[in-house]
Amino acid sequence: MIVKERKVPLSILKLRALAHRLPQSHPKIPSIMNELKKREAGSKGESAIDFPLSFLEPKNYFIFHDLRLQDQSRFFQMDTL
């Protein structure tokens, strides 16, 4: 059972909106598109595990995506648990 669904990261949504709104001749377009491609590739890599996990019996497993957990005084993030 997927308890916490994976969502498109807000940073990707913002970069897509920015690239869509700026004229193609804007000097920052290449750097925006480069950053967008890197972030989308990272998101695609995180999503690659979803297919193998889909074969697990939902009654026996809990799947959490994009968790932020605390370890005493520090925080850490896990893509999939």
C-alpha atoms as an extended CHARMM CRD file, in Angstrom:
* protein
*
        81  EXT
         1         1  MET       CA              0.0000000000        0.0000000000        0.0000000000  PROA      1               0.0000000000
         2         2  ILE       CA              1.4260000000        3.3670000000       -0.9630000000  PROA      2               0.0000000000
         3         3  VAL       CA              0.9110000000        5.5230000000        2.1010000000  PROA      3               0.0000000000
         4         4  LYS       CA              2.5510000000        8.6990000000        0.8060000000  PROA      4               0.0000000000
         5         5  GLU       CA              2.3990000000        9.2740000000       -2.9580000000  PROA      5               0.0000000000
         6         6  ARG       CA              5.2760000000       10.6830000000       -4.9650000000  PROA      6               0.0000000000
         7         7  LYS       CA              4.6010000000       14.1570000000       -6.3560000000  PROA      7               0.0000000000
         8         8  VAL       CA              6.3600000000       16.2860000000       -8.9460000000  PROA      8               0.0000000000
         9         9  PRO       CA              8.8070000000       18.4390000000       -6.9540000000  PROA      9               0.0000000000
        10        10  LEU       CA              7.8490000000       22.0810000000       -6.5580000000  PROA      10              0.0000000000
        11        11  SER       CA             11.2420000000       23.1880000000       -7.9060000000  PROA      11              0.0000000000
        12        12  ILE       CA             10.5100000000       21.4360000000      -11.2210000000  PROA      12              0.0000000000
        13        13  LEU       CA              7.0790000000       23.0220000000      -11.4510000000  PROA      13              0.0000000000
        14        14  LYS       CA              8.5750000000       26.4580000000      -10.8150000000  PROA      14              0.0000000000
        15        15  LEU       CA             11.3210000000       26.0110000000      -13.4020000000  PROA      15              0.0000000000
        16        16  ARG       CA              8.8080000000       24.8010000000      -16.0100000000  PROA      16              0.0000000000
        17        17  ALA       CA              6.5900000000       27.8210000000      -15.3760000000  PROA      17              0.0000000000
        18        18  LEU       CA              9.5420000000       30.1940000000      -15.5530000000  PROA      18              0.0000000000
        19        19  ALA       CA             10.8220000000       28.6770000000      -18.8130000000  PROA      19              0.0000000000
        20        20  HSD       CA              7.3250000000       28.8830000000      -20.2940000000  PROA      20              0.0000000000
        21        21  ARG       CA              6.8850000000       32.5570000000      -19.3610000000  PROA      21              0.0000000000
        22        22  LEU       CA             10.2830000000       33.8920000000      -20.4560000000  PROA      22              0.0000000000
        23        23  PRO       CA             10.9400000000       34.6790000000      -24.1160000000  PROA      23              0.0000000000
        24        24  GLN       CA             13.2220000000       32.1480000000      -25.8320000000  PROA      24              0.0000000000
        25        25  SER       CA             15.7540000000       34.9220000000      -26.4620000000  PROA      25              0.0000000000
        26        26  HSD       CA             16.1970000000       35.6440000000      -22.7300000000  PROA      26              0.0000000000
        27        27  PRO       CA             19.8480000000       35.2480000000      -21.6580000000  PROA      27              0.0000000000
        28        28  LYS       CA             18.9420000000       33.0400000000      -18.6650000000  PROA      28              0.0000000000
        29        29  ILE       CA             16.9880000000       30.4410000000      -20.6850000000  PROA      29              0.0000000000
        30        30  PRO       CA             20.0040000000       28.1190000000      -21.2110000000  PROA      30              0.0000000000
        31        31  SER       CA             20.8380000000       27.9960000000      -17.5040000000  PROA      31              0.0000000000
        32        32  ILE       CA             17.1660000000       27.5430000000      -16.5460000000  PROA      32              0.0000000000
        33        33  MET       CA             16.7520000000       24.6980000000      -19.0360000000  PROA      33              0.0000000000
        34        34  ASN       CA             19.9810000000       23.0730000000      -17.8400000000  PROA      34              0.0000000000
        35        35  GLU       CA             18.8010000000       23.1620000000      -14.2210000000  PROA      35              0.0000000000
        36        36  LEU       CA             15.3710000000       21.8700000000      -15.2380000000  PROA      36              0.0000000000
        37        37  LYS       CA             16.8960000000       18.9200000000      -17.1200000000  PROA      37              0.0000000000
        38        38  LYS       CA             19.0850000000       18.0010000000      -14.1270000000  PROA      38              0.0000000000
        39        39  ARG       CA             16.1760000000       18.1120000000      -11.7040000000  PROA      39              0.0000000000
        40        40  GLU       CA             13.8740000000       16.1560000000      -14.0360000000  PROA      40              0.0000000000
        41        41  ALA       CA             16.5720000000       13.4870000000      -14.4770000000  PROA      41              0.0000000000
        42        42  GLY       CA             16.8880000000       13.1890000000      -10.7040000000  PROA      42              0.0000000000
        43        43  SER       CA             13.1380000000       12.9040000000      -10.3170000000  PROA      43              0.0000000000
        44        44  LYS       CA             13.0040000000       10.2630000000      -13.0540000000  PROA      44              0.0000000000
        45        45  GLY       CA             15.7220000000        8.2980000000      -11.2350000000  PROA      45              0.0000000000
        46        46  GLU       CA             13.7280000000        8.3980000000       -8.0020000000  PROA      46              0.0000000000
        47        47  SER       CA             10.6250000000        7.2130000000       -9.8850000000  PROA      47              0.0000000000
        48        48  ALA       CA             12.4810000000        4.2690000000      -11.4550000000  PROA      48              0.0000000000
        49        49  ILE       CA             11.9770000000        2.2280000000       -8.2810000000  PROA      49              0.0000000000
        50        50  ASP       CA              8.1900000000        2.5340000000       -8.5390000000  PROA      50              0.0000000000
        51        51  PHE       CA              7.8560000000       -0.2020000000      -11.1750000000  PROA      51              0.0000000000
        52        52  PRO       CA              9.6270000000       -2.9660000000       -9.1790000000  PROA      52              0.0000000000
        53        53  LEU       CA              7.7380000000       -1.9160000000       -6.0530000000  PROA      53              0.0000000000
        54        54  SER       CA              4.4360000000       -2.3060000000       -7.9050000000  PROA      54              0.0000000000
        55        55  PHE       CA              4.9130000000       -6.1020000000       -7.7820000000  PROA      55              0.0000000000
        56        56  LEU       CA              4.8110000000       -6.1620000000       -3.9670000000  PROA      56              0.0000000000
        57        57  GLU       CA              1.6090000000       -7.3170000000       -2.3190000000  PROA      57              0.0000000000
        58        58  PRO       CA             -0.1130000000       -4.1080000000       -1.0880000000  PROA      58              0.0000000000
        59        59  LYS       CA             -1.4730000000       -5.8640000000        2.0030000000  PROA      59              0.0000000000
        60        60  ASN       CA              2.0120000000       -6.7700000000        3.2310000000  PROA      60              0.0000000000
        61        61  TYR       CA              3.9800000000       -3.5580000000        2.6090000000  PROA      61              0.0000000000
        62        62  PHE       CA              3.7240000000        0.1480000000        3.2800000000  PROA      62              0.0000000000
        63        63  ILE       CA              5.5250000000        2.4300000000        0.8050000000  PROA      63              0.0000000000
        64        64  PHE       CA              6.4170000000        6.0120000000        1.6760000000  PROA      64              0.0000000000
        65        65  HSD       CA              7.8570000000        8.5190000000       -0.8070000000  PROA      65              0.0000000000
        66        66  ASP       CA              9.8200000000       11.6870000000        0.0080000000  PROA      66              0.0000000000
        67        67  LEU       CA             10.0960000000       11.3880000000        3.7710000000  PROA      67              0.0000000000
        68        68  ARG       CA             11.8760000000       13.9050000000        5.9560000000  PROA      68              0.0000000000
        69        69  LEU       CA             12.8830000000       12.2490000000        9.2240000000  PROA      69              0.0000000000
        70        70  GLN       CA             14.6510000000       13.4480000000       12.3410000000  PROA      70              0.0000000000
        71        71  ASP       CA             17.6040000000       11.7120000000       13.9640000000  PROA      71              0.0000000000
        72        72  GLN       CA             18.0290000000       13.4160000000       17.3350000000  PROA      72              0.0000000000
        73        73  SER       CA             19.0170000000       16.9780000000       16.3260000000  PROA      73              0.0000000000
        74        74  ARG       CA             19.4990000000       16.3890000000       12.5700000000  PROA      74              0.0000000000
        75        75  PHE       CA             17.0750000000       15.8590000000        9.7230000000  PROA      75              0.0000000000
        76        76  PHE       CA             17.5220000000       13.6430000000        6.6810000000  PROA      76              0.0000000000
        77        77  GLN       CA             15.4520000000       12.8700000000        3.6140000000  PROA      77              0.0000000000
        78        78  MET       CA             14.6300000000        9.4970000000        2.0910000000  PROA      78              0.0000000000
        79        79  ASP       CA             13.2570000000        9.1720000000       -1.4450000000  PROA      79              0.0000000000
        80        80  THR       CA             11.5370000000        5.8260000000       -0.8220000000  PROA      80              0.0000000000
        81        81  LEU       CA             11.0440000000        3.7390000000        2.2890000000  PROA      81              0.0000000000
